[in-house]
Amino acid sequence: MRDDPPGAATVAPVLSESEVPLSPPPLLGLSALLRAAFHEEDLTVFVPELIKRAECERDAYAMLDLALIQQLRFQKENGLAVLGEALKLQQLFRIAGADDAEVRLLVFKTPGDLMANTPIECILDDAGFALDVLYVGPGLPWPPRLPPHDLVFVAISEADAHCSTLARLAGYLEGWPRPVLNAPQRIPRLSRSEAFEVLRGVPGLRMAATRRIERAALHAIAATTRPDGPLLPEIRFPIILRPLGSHAGTDLCRIDTPAEIARYLEQVAAQQFFVANFIDYASADGLYRKYRVVLIDGHPYVCHMGISRHWMVHYPYEEMKADPARRAEEALLMEHFDDDFVLRHGDALHAMQQRFGLDYVGFDCAETAAGELLVFEMANALVVHAMDDPALYPYKAAQMHKVFSAFHAMLRRHTELDA
């Protein structure tokens, strides 16, 4: 491999058998470790053996597992440091399968936390495909050789820190002799503020006007803006405020007055934020219903629905676990999704696919009182999984099998088209 200086032209790579060991060291992997963490199993039981392999054998696969365990145990900085040490040893990892597998998939990732890349391992669990993961990004050499593969999947998520890597990867993959899924040049458009502009004007679809704003500008708004006045073009109180790069509701807050902005900034140290209009999407019964949907080759599939008394809906959570009626409603949604939800929002869903042009993308959404599809967030790295307790959610396994099977079929279809 070659360490290109910043801005250097990318050398066209060649396919080579030499990049992936025929029998890589054992790997617990993201899917198994995420499942164990989800079920609150003790991940530390794996640590002594992994440390031994990492220190004594300089085993990059052991470091990969250690990095994941540390992040899943909320030791993000330590986990990223261990991942960095692993990538000094190698950037290419055979995650699953053999060279004679039905589909040989090469996945591009970038170093980062658990939201930095599509968690594709959860979707491809037990698929039987050969899965090689190559890490690229700042400080990492761009490879002149790649392993044989049938198609490429770009897993790098939308983030400011990833823009330069995605731009360079777009040049690297230009004219690629194999199908490339989730073209890197399309991913930055998933940003909250950019997605609003991309989806502007779609009939039957609504997304809150969203802008980036600096901390100093928020302080100025808190000091001078009237509660009934505009904060920014198209944005008025009440608003939603969150730091750039935050996920899963971290430091997400509804704010109704300028004084609340000042109190919020006393608690949150971030320097850059997204500010958006708050849109009340409560149903007629006063409850909030939020859906997670993925588009696979343009077809929508529901992954879950959360029902809550609070506008900030996360899944799973105690309200769903405690209420059989809400779980029954989710089961009914999944059973009739294609002939109900998709029919009602078919034009909007088709427009979303046409405007973003990604082979795989997810979004969180709701429905307004007027029947519009209300999109909260577009993302290519949402966690899509089949880890829920089957005793509580007996209907989920079949739905997630449908989602995963659609993804597998997409890979096979693109492989066959290239044959």
Contacts in CASP RR format, 6 or more apart in sequence:
PFRMAT RR
TARGET T0000
AUTHOR 0000-0000-0000
METHOD contacts of the structure
MODEL  1
MRDDPPGAATVAPVLSESEVPLSPPPLLGLSALLRAAFHEEDLTVFVPEL
IKRAECERDAYAMLDLALIQQLRFQKENGLAVLGEALKLQQLFRIAGADD
AEVRLLVFKTPGDLMANTPIECILDDAGFALDVLYVGPGLPWPPRLPPHD
LVFVAISEADAHCSTLARLAGYLEGWPRPVLNAPQRIPRLSRSEAFEVLR
GVPGLRMAATRRIERAALHAIAATTRPDGPLLPEIRFPIILRPLGSHAGT
DLCRIDTPAEIARYLEQVAAQQFFVANFIDYASADGLYRKYRVVLIDGHP
YVCHMGISRHWMVHYPYEEMKADPARRAEEALLMEHFDDDFVLRHGDALH
AMQQRFGLDYVGFDCAETAAGELLVFEMANALVVHAMDDPALYPYKAAQM
HKVFSAFHAMLRRHTELDA
1 91 0 8 1.000
1 141 0 8 1.000
1 142 0 8 1.000
1 143 0 8 1.000
1 144 0 8 1.000
1 145 0 8 1.000
2 11 0 8 1.000
2 141 0 8 1.000
2 142 0 8 1.000
2 143 0 8 1.000
2 144 0 8 1.000
3 139 0 8 1.000
3 141 0 8 1.000
4 10 0 8 1.000
4 11 0 8 1.000
4 141 0 8 1.000
4 142 0 8 1.000
10 142 0 8 1.000
10 168 0 8 1.000
10 171 0 8 1.000
10 172 0 8 1.000
11 142 0 8 1.000
11 144 0 8 1.000
13 143 0 8 1.000
13 144 0 8 1.000
13 145 0 8 1.000
13 146 0 8 1.000
13 172 0 8 1.000
14 144 0 8 1.000
14 145 0 8 1.000
14 146 0 8 1.000
15 145 0 8 1.000
15 146 0 8 1.000
15 147 0 8 1.000
15 148 0 8 1.000
15 149 0 8 1.000
16 145 0 8 1.000
16 146 0 8 1.000
16 147 0 8 1.000
16 148 0 8 1.000
17 147 0 8 1.000
17 148 0 8 1.000
18 145 0 8 1.000
19 92 0 8 1.000
19 143 0 8 1.000
19 145 0 8 1.000
19 146 0 8 1.000
19 147 0 8 1.000
20 92 0 8 1.000
20 94 0 8 1.000
20 132 0 8 1.000
20 147 0 8 1.000
21 94 0 8 1.000
22 99 0 8 1.000
24 61 0 8 1.000
24 93 0 8 1.000
24 94 0 8 1.000
25 53 0 8 1.000
25 59 0 8 1.000
25 61 0 8 1.000
25 62 0 8 1.000
26 61 0 8 1.000
27 61 0 8 1.000
27 64 0 8 1.000
27 65 0 8 1.000
27 93 0 8 1.000
27 95 0 8 1.000
28 46 0 8 1.000
28 65 0 8 1.000
28 68 0 8 1.000
29 64 0 8 1.000
29 65 0 8 1.000
29 68 0 8 1.000
29 95 0 8 1.000
29 121 0 8 1.000
30 68 0 8 1.000
30 119 0 8 1.000
30 121 0 8 1.000
30 122 0 8 1.000
31 119 0 8 1.000
31 121 0 8 1.000
31 122 0 8 1.000
31 125 0 8 1.000
33 43 0 8 1.000
33 65 0 8 1.000
33 68 0 8 1.000
33 69 0 8 1.000
33 72 0 8 1.000
34 72 0 8 1.000
34 119 0 8 1.000
34 122 0 8 1.000
34 383 0 8 1.000
34 385 0 8 1.000
34 387 0 8 1.000
35 385 0 8 1.000
35 387 0 8 1.000
36 43 0 8 1.000
37 43 0 8 1.000
37 72 0 8 1.000
37 73 0 8 1.000
38 385 0 8 1.000
38 387 0 8 1.000
39 387 0 8 1.000
43 69 0 8 1.000
43 72 0 8 1.000
43 73 0 8 1.000
44 69 0 8 1.000
44 73 0 8 1.000
46 65 0 8 1.000
46 69 0 8 1.000
47 66 0 8 1.000
47 69 0 8 1.000
49 62 0 8 1.000
50 62 0 8 1.000
50 63 0 8 1.000
50 65 0 8 1.000
50 66 0 8 1.000
50 69 0 8 1.000
51 62 0 8 1.000
51 66 0 8 1.000
53 59 0 8 1.000
53 61 0 8 1.000
53 62 0 8 1.000
54 62 0 8 1.000
54 63 0 8 1.000
54 66 0 8 1.000
54 82 0 8 1.000
54 85 0 8 1.000
58 89 0 8 1.000
60 86 0 8 1.000
60 87 0 8 1.000
60 89 0 8 1.000
60 90 0 8 1.000
60 93 0 8 1.000
61 86 0 8 1.000
61 93 0 8 1.000
63 82 0 8 1.000
63 83 0 8 1.000
63 85 0 8 1.000
63 86 0 8 1.000
63 89 0 8 1.000
64 83 0 8 1.000
64 86 0 8 1.000
64 93 0 8 1.000
66 79 0 8 1.000
66 82 0 8 1.000
67 79 0 8 1.000
67 80 0 8 1.000
67 82 0 8 1.000
67 83 0 8 1.000
67 84 0 8 1.000
67 86 0 8 1.000
68 79 0 8 1.000
68 114 0 8 1.000
70 76 0 8 1.000
70 78 0 8 1.000
70 79 0 8 1.000
70 82 0 8 1.000
71 79 0 8 1.000
71 80 0 8 1.000
71 113 0 8 1.000
71 114 0 8 1.000
72 114 0 8 1.000
76 113 0 8 1.000
80 111 0 8 1.000
80 112 0 8 1.000
80 113 0 8 1.000
83 111 0 8 1.000
83 112 0 8 1.000
84 111 0 8 1.000
87 111 0 8 1.000
87 135 0 8 1.000
87 140 0 8 1.000
91 134 0 8 1.000
91 135 0 8 1.000
91 136 0 8 1.000
91 140 0 8 1.000
91 141 0 8 1.000
91 143 0 8 1.000
92 132 0 8 1.000
92 133 0 8 1.000
92 134 0 8 1.000
92 135 0 8 1.000
92 143 0 8 1.000
92 147 0 8 1.000
93 132 0 8 1.000
93 133 0 8 1.000
93 134 0 8 1.000
94 130 0 8 1.000
94 131 0 8 1.000
94 132 0 8 1.000
95 107 0 8 1.000
95 121 0 8 1.000
95 131 0 8 1.000
95 132 0 8 1.000
95 133 0 8 1.000
96 121 0 8 1.000
96 124 0 8 1.000
96 127 0 8 1.000
96 128 0 8 1.000
96 129 0 8 1.000
96 130 0 8 1.000
96 131 0 8 1.000
97 128 0 8 1.000
97 129 0 8 1.000
97 130 0 8 1.000
97 131 0 8 1.000
98 130 0 8 1.000
99 130 0 8 1.000
99 148 0 8 1.000
101 128 0 8 1.000
101 129 0 8 1.000
101 130 0 8 1.000
102 128 0 8 1.000
102 129 0 8 1.000
102 412 0 8 1.000
103 127 0 8 1.000
103 129 0 8 1.000
103 130 0 8 1.000
103 150 0 8 1.000
103 151 0 8 1.000
103 411 0 8 1.000
103 412 0 8 1.000
103 415 0 8 1.000
104 129 0 8 1.000
104 130 0 8 1.000
104 132 0 8 1.000
104 147 0 8 1.000
104 148 0 8 1.000
104 149 0 8 1.000
104 150 0 8 1.000
105 124 0 8 1.000
105 129 0 8 1.000
105 130 0 8 1.000
105 131 0 8 1.000
105 132 0 8 1.000
105 149 0 8 1.000
105 150 0 8 1.000
105 151 0 8 1.000
105 152 0 8 1.000
105 153 0 8 1.000
105 411 0 8 1.000
106 132 0 8 1.000
106 134 0 8 1.000
106 146 0 8 1.000
106 147 0 8 1.000
106 149 0 8 1.000
106 151 0 8 1.000
106 152 0 8 1.000
106 153 0 8 1.000
106 178 0 8 1.000
107 120 0 8 1.000
107 131 0 8 1.000
107 132 0 8 1.000
107 133 0 8 1.000
107 134 0 8 1.000
107 152 0 8 1.000
107 153 0 8 1.000
107 154 0 8 1.000
107 155 0 8 1.000
108 134 0 8 1.000
108 136 0 8 1.000
108 152 0 8 1.000
108 153 0 8 1.000
108 154 0 8 1.000
108 155 0 8 1.000
108 156 0 8 1.000
108 169 0 8 1.000
108 184 0 8 1.000
109 116 0 8 1.000
109 117 0 8 1.000
109 133 0 8 1.000
109 134 0 8 1.000
109 135 0 8 1.000
109 136 0 8 1.000
109 155 0 8 1.000
109 156 0 8 1.000
110 116 0 8 1.000
110 117 0 8 1.000
110 135 0 8 1.000
110 136 0 8 1.000
110 137 0 8 1.000
110 156 0 8 1.000
110 162 0 8 1.000
110 165 0 8 1.000
111 135 0 8 1.000
111 137 0 8 1.000
111 140 0 8 1.000
115 157 0 8 1.000
115 247 0 8 1.000
115 381 0 8 1.000
116 156 0 8 1.000
116 157 0 8 1.000
116 159 0 8 1.000
116 162 0 8 1.000
116 381 0 8 1.000
117 155 0 8 1.000
117 156 0 8 1.000
117 157 0 8 1.000
117 381 0 8 1.000
118 153 0 8 1.000
118 155 0 8 1.000
118 157 0 8 1.000
118 182 0 8 1.000
118 360 0 8 1.000
118 380 0 8 1.000
118 381 0 8 1.000
119 381 0 8 1.000
119 383 0 8 1.000
119 384 0 8 1.000
119 385 0 8 1.000
120 131 0 8 1.000
120 153 0 8 1.000
120 155 0 8 1.000
121 131 0 8 1.000
122 383 0 8 1.000
122 384 0 8 1.000
122 385 0 8 1.000
122 386 0 8 1.000
123 384 0 8 1.000
123 403 0 8 1.000
123 404 0 8 1.000
123 407 0 8 1.000
124 131 0 8 1.000
124 404 0 8 1.000
124 407 0 8 1.000
124 408 0 8 1.000
125 386 0 8 1.000
125 404 0 8 1.000
127 404 0 8 1.000
127 408 0 8 1.000
129 408 0 8 1.000
129 411 0 8 1.000
130 149 0 8 1.000
132 147 0 8 1.000
132 149 0 8 1.000
133 155 0 8 1.000
134 143 0 8 1.000
134 146 0 8 1.000
136 142 0 8 1.000
136 165 0 8 1.000
136 168 0 8 1.000
136 169 0 8 1.000
137 165 0 8 1.000
137 168 0 8 1.000
138 164 0 8 1.000
138 165 0 8 1.000
142 168 0 8 1.000
142 172 0 8 1.000
149 178 0 8 1.000
150 178 0 8 1.000
150 179 0 8 1.000
150 415 0 8 1.000
150 418 0 8 1.000
151 178 0 8 1.000
151 179 0 8 1.000
151 180 0 8 1.000
151 181 0 8 1.000
151 411 0 8 1.000
151 414 0 8 1.000
151 415 0 8 1.000
151 418 0 8 1.000
152 173 0 8 1.000
152 176 0 8 1.000
152 178 0 8 1.000
152 179 0 8 1.000
152 180 0 8 1.000
152 181 0 8 1.000
153 181 0 8 1.000
153 182 0 8 1.000
153 360 0 8 1.000
153 411 0 8 1.000
154 166 0 8 1.000
154 169 0 8 1.000
154 173 0 8 1.000
154 180 0 8 1.000
154 181 0 8 1.000
154 182 0 8 1.000
154 183 0 8 1.000
154 184 0 8 1.000
154 187 0 8 1.000
155 182 0 8 1.000
155 380 0 8 1.000
155 381 0 8 1.000
156 162 0 8 1.000
156 165 0 8 1.000
156 166 0 8 1.000
156 169 0 8 1.000
156 184 0 8 1.000
156 187 0 8 1.000
157 187 0 8 1.000
157 190 0 8 1.000
157 379 0 8 1.000
157 380 0 8 1.000
157 381 0 8 1.000
158 187 0 8 1.000
158 188 0 8 1.000
158 189 0 8 1.000
158 190 0 8 1.000
158 191 0 8 1.000
158 379 0 8 1.000
158 380 0 8 1.000
158 381 0 8 1.000
159 245 0 8 1.000
160 244 0 8 1.000
160 245 0 8 1.000
162 187 0 8 1.000
162 188 0 8 1.000
163 188 0 8 1.000
166 184 0 8 1.000
166 185 0 8 1.000
166 187 0 8 1.000
166 188 0 8 1.000
167 184 0 8 1.000
167 185 0 8 1.000
169 184 0 8 1.000
170 183 0 8 1.000
170 184 0 8 1.000
170 185 0 8 1.000
173 180 0 8 1.000
173 183 0 8 1.000
173 184 0 8 1.000
178 418 0 8 1.000
179 414 0 8 1.000
179 415 0 8 1.000
179 417 0 8 1.000
179 418 0 8 1.000
181 359 0 8 1.000
181 360 0 8 1.000
181 410 0 8 1.000
181 411 0 8 1.000
181 414 0 8 1.000
182 358 0 8 1.000
182 359 0 8 1.000
182 360 0 8 1.000
182 361 0 8 1.000
182 380 0 8 1.000
183 357 0 8 1.000
183 358 0 8 1.000
186 356 0 8 1.000
186 357 0 8 1.000
186 358 0 8 1.000
187 358 0 8 1.000
187 380 0 8 1.000
188 194 0 8 1.000
189 195 0 8 1.000
189 198 0 8 1.000
189 356 0 8 1.000
190 356 0 8 1.000
190 361 0 8 1.000
190 378 0 8 1.000
190 379 0 8 1.000
190 380 0 8 1.000
192 210 0 8 1.000
192 274 0 8 1.000
192 276 0 8 1.000
192 377 0 8 1.000
193 210 0 8 1.000
193 211 0 8 1.000
193 212 0 8 1.000
193 274 0 8 1.000
195 207 0 8 1.000
195 210 0 8 1.000
195 375 0 8 1.000
195 377 0 8 1.000
195 378 0 8 1.000
196 207 0 8 1.000
196 208 0 8 1.000
196 209 0 8 1.000
196 210 0 8 1.000
198 355 0 8 1.000
198 356 0 8 1.000
199 205 0 8 1.000
199 207 0 8 1.000
199 351 0 8 1.000
199 352 0 8 1.000
199 355 0 8 1.000
199 375 0 8 1.000
200 207 0 8 1.000
202 348 0 8 1.000
202 351 0 8 1.000
202 352 0 8 1.000
202 355 0 8 1.000
203 347 0 8 1.000
203 348 0 8 1.000
203 351 0 8 1.000
204 345 0 8 1.000
204 347 0 8 1.000
204 348 0 8 1.000
204 371 0 8 1.000
204 372 0 8 1.000
204 373 0 8 1.000
205 345 0 8 1.000
205 348 0 8 1.000
205 351 0 8 1.000
205 352 0 8 1.000
205 372 0 8 1.000
205 373 0 8 1.000
205 375 0 8 1.000
206 279 0 8 1.000
206 368 0 8 1.000
206 372 0 8 1.000
206 373 0 8 1.000
206 374 0 8 1.000
206 375 0 8 1.000
207 374 0 8 1.000
207 375 0 8 1.000
207 376 0 8 1.000
208 240 0 8 1.000
208 276 0 8 1.000
208 277 0 8 1.000
208 278 0 8 1.000
208 279 0 8 1.000
208 376 0 8 1.000
209 234 0 8 1.000
209 235 0 8 1.000
209 276 0 8 1.000
209 277 0 8 1.000
210 274 0 8 1.000
210 275 0 8 1.000
210 276 0 8 1.000
211 232 0 8 1.000
211 233 0 8 1.000
211 234 0 8 1.000
211 235 0 8 1.000
211 274 0 8 1.000
211 275 0 8 1.000
211 276 0 8 1.000
212 244 0 8 1.000
212 272 0 8 1.000
212 273 0 8 1.000
212 274 0 8 1.000
212 275 0 8 1.000
213 232 0 8 1.000
213 272 0 8 1.000
213 273 0 8 1.000
213 274 0 8 1.000
213 275 0 8 1.000
214 271 0 8 1.000
214 272 0 8 1.000
214 273 0 8 1.000
215 265 0 8 1.000
215 270 0 8 1.000
215 271 0 8 1.000
215 272 0 8 1.000
215 273 0 8 1.000
218 241 0 8 1.000
218 261 0 8 1.000
218 265 0 8 1.000
218 273 0 8 1.000
218 275 0 8 1.000
219 262 0 8 1.000
219 265 0 8 1.000
221 231 0 8 1.000
221 258 0 8 1.000
221 261 0 8 1.000
222 258 0 8 1.000
222 259 0 8 1.000
222 261 0 8 1.000
222 262 0 8 1.000
222 265 0 8 1.000
223 258 0 8 1.000
223 262 0 8 1.000
224 258 0 8 1.000
225 231 0 8 1.000
225 258 0 8 1.000
226 258 0 8 1.000
227 237 0 8 1.000
227 256 0 8 1.000
227 257 0 8 1.000
227 258 0 8 1.000
228 236 0 8 1.000
228 237 0 8 1.000
229 236 0 8 1.000
229 237 0 8 1.000
230 236 0 8 1.000
231 237 0 8 1.000
231 239 0 8 1.000
231 275 0 8 1.000
232 275 0 8 1.000
234 277 0 8 1.000
235 275 0 8 1.000
235 276 0 8 1.000
235 277 0 8 1.000
236 277 0 8 1.000
237 255 0 8 1.000
237 256 0 8 1.000
237 257 0 8 1.000
238 254 0 8 1.000
238 255 0 8 1.000
238 256 0 8 1.000
238 277 0 8 1.000
238 278 0 8 1.000
239 254 0 8 1.000
239 255 0 8 1.000
239 275 0 8 1.000
239 276 0 8 1.000
239 277 0 8 1.000
239 278 0 8 1.000
240 252 0 8 1.000
240 253 0 8 1.000
240 254 0 8 1.000
240 255 0 8 1.000
240 274 0 8 1.000
240 275 0 8 1.000
240 276 0 8 1.000
240 277 0 8 1.000
240 278 0 8 1.000
241 252 0 8 1.000
241 253 0 8 1.000
241 255 0 8 1.000
241 261 0 8 1.000
241 264 0 8 1.000
241 273 0 8 1.000
241 274 0 8 1.000
241 275 0 8 1.000
242 249 0 8 1.000
242 250 0 8 1.000
242 251 0 8 1.000
242 252 0 8 1.000
242 253 0 8 1.000
242 273 0 8 1.000
242 274 0 8 1.000
243 250 0 8 1.000
243 251 0 8 1.000
243 268 0 8 1.000
243 270 0 8 1.000
243 272 0 8 1.000
243 273 0 8 1.000
243 274 0 8 1.000
244 270 0 8 1.000
244 272 0 8 1.000
244 273 0 8 1.000
244 274 0 8 1.000
246 252 0 8 1.000
246 270 0 8 1.000
248 314 0 8 1.000
249 312 0 8 1.000
249 314 0 8 1.000
251 267 0 8 1.000
251 268 0 8 1.000
251 270 0 8 1.000
252 312 0 8 1.000
253 260 0 8 1.000
253 264 0 8 1.000
254 278 0 8 1.000
254 311 0 8 1.000
254 312 0 8 1.000
255 261 0 8 1.000
255 264 0 8 1.000
278 311 0 8 1.000
279 368 0 8 1.000
279 374 0 8 1.000
280 311 0 8 1.000
281 288 0 8 1.000
281 289 0 8 1.000
281 311 0 8 1.000
281 366 0 8 1.000
281 367 0 8 1.000
281 368 0 8 1.000
281 369 0 8 1.000
281 374 0 8 1.000
282 288 0 8 1.000
282 311 0 8 1.000
282 369 0 8 1.000
283 289 0 8 1.000
283 367 0 8 1.000
283 369 0 8 1.000
284 369 0 8 1.000
286 309 0 8 1.000
287 307 0 8 1.000
287 308 0 8 1.000
287 309 0 8 1.000
288 307 0 8 1.000
288 308 0 8 1.000
288 309 0 8 1.000
288 310 0 8 1.000
288 311 0 8 1.000
288 313 0 8 1.000
288 366 0 8 1.000
289 305 0 8 1.000
289 306 0 8 1.000
289 307 0 8 1.000
289 313 0 8 1.000
289 366 0 8 1.000
289 367 0 8 1.000
290 305 0 8 1.000
290 306 0 8 1.000
290 308 0 8 1.000
290 313 0 8 1.000
290 315 0 8 1.000
290 364 0 8 1.000
290 365 0 8 1.000
290 366 0 8 1.000
290 376 0 8 1.000
291 302 0 8 1.000
291 304 0 8 1.000
291 305 0 8 1.000
291 306 0 8 1.000
291 333 0 8 1.000
291 341 0 8 1.000
291 364 0 8 1.000
291 365 0 8 1.000
291 366 0 8 1.000
292 302 0 8 1.000
292 303 0 8 1.000
292 304 0 8 1.000
292 305 0 8 1.000
292 315 0 8 1.000
292 362 0 8 1.000
292 363 0 8 1.000
292 364 0 8 1.000
292 382 0 8 1.000
292 384 0 8 1.000
293 300 0 8 1.000
293 301 0 8 1.000
293 302 0 8 1.000
293 303 0 8 1.000
293 362 0 8 1.000
293 363 0 8 1.000
293 364 0 8 1.000
293 365 0 8 1.000
294 300 0 8 1.000
294 301 0 8 1.000
294 303 0 8 1.000
294 360 0 8 1.000
294 361 0 8 1.000
294 362 0 8 1.000
294 363 0 8 1.000
294 382 0 8 1.000
294 384 0 8 1.000
294 403 0 8 1.000
295 301 0 8 1.000
295 349 0 8 1.000
295 352 0 8 1.000
295 353 0 8 1.000
295 358 0 8 1.000
295 360 0 8 1.000
295 361 0 8 1.000
295 362 0 8 1.000
295 363 0 8 1.000
296 359 0 8 1.000
296 360 0 8 1.000
296 403 0 8 1.000
296 406 0 8 1.000
296 407 0 8 1.000
296 410 0 8 1.000
297 359 0 8 1.000
297 360 0 8 1.000
297 406 0 8 1.000
297 410 0 8 1.000
297 413 0 8 1.000
298 349 0 8 1.000
298 353 0 8 1.000
298 359 0 8 1.000
299 406 0 8 1.000
300 337 0 8 1.000
300 341 0 8 1.000
300 342 0 8 1.000
300 349 0 8 1.000
301 337 0 8 1.000
301 399 0 8 1.000
301 402 0 8 1.000
301 403 0 8 1.000
301 406 0 8 1.000
302 333 0 8 1.000
302 334 0 8 1.000
302 337 0 8 1.000
302 341 0 8 1.000
302 399 0 8 1.000
303 384 0 8 1.000
303 399 0 8 1.000
303 400 0 8 1.000
303 403 0 8 1.000
304 315 0 8 1.000
304 316 0 8 1.000
304 330 0 8 1.000
304 396 0 8 1.000
305 315 0 8 1.000
305 329 0 8 1.000
305 330 0 8 1.000
305 333 0 8 1.000
306 313 0 8 1.000
306 315 0 8 1.000
306 317 0 8 1.000
306 320 0 8 1.000
306 326 0 8 1.000
306 330 0 8 1.000
307 313 0 8 1.000
307 319 0 8 1.000
307 320 0 8 1.000
307 323 0 8 1.000
307 326 0 8 1.000
307 329 0 8 1.000
307 330 0 8 1.000
308 317 0 8 1.000
308 319 0 8 1.000
309 319 0 8 1.000
316 388 0 8 1.000
319 326 0 8 1.000
320 326 0 8 1.000
320 327 0 8 1.000
320 330 0 8 1.000
321 392 0 8 1.000
327 392 0 8 1.000
327 393 0 8 1.000
330 393 0 8 1.000
330 395 0 8 1.000
331 395 0 8 1.000
333 340 0 8 1.000
333 341 0 8 1.000
334 395 0 8 1.000
334 396 0 8 1.000
334 399 0 8 1.000
335 395 0 8 1.000
342 349 0 8 1.000
344 371 0 8 1.000
345 373 0 8 1.000
348 372 0 8 1.000
348 373 0 8 1.000
349 373 0 8 1.000
352 363 0 8 1.000
352 375 0 8 1.000
352 378 0 8 1.000
356 378 0 8 1.000
358 380 0 8 1.000
359 410 0 8 1.000
359 414 0 8 1.000
360 380 0 8 1.000
360 407 0 8 1.000
360 410 0 8 1.000
361 378 0 8 1.000
361 379 0 8 1.000
361 380 0 8 1.000
362 378 0 8 1.000
362 379 0 8 1.000
362 380 0 8 1.000
362 382 0 8 1.000
362 384 0 8 1.000
363 375 0 8 1.000
363 376 0 8 1.000
363 377 0 8 1.000
363 378 0 8 1.000
363 379 0 8 1.000
363 382 0 8 1.000
364 375 0 8 1.000
364 376 0 8 1.000
364 377 0 8 1.000
364 382 0 8 1.000
365 373 0 8 1.000
365 374 0 8 1.000
365 375 0 8 1.000
365 376 0 8 1.000
366 374 0 8 1.000
366 376 0 8 1.000
367 373 0 8 1.000
367 374 0 8 1.000
368 374 0 8 1.000
384 400 0 8 1.000
384 403 0 8 1.000
385 400 0 8 1.000
386 396 0 8 1.000
386 397 0 8 1.000
386 400 0 8 1.000
386 401 0 8 1.000
386 404 0 8 1.000
388 396 0 8 1.000
390 396 0 8 1.000
390 397 0 8 1.000
END
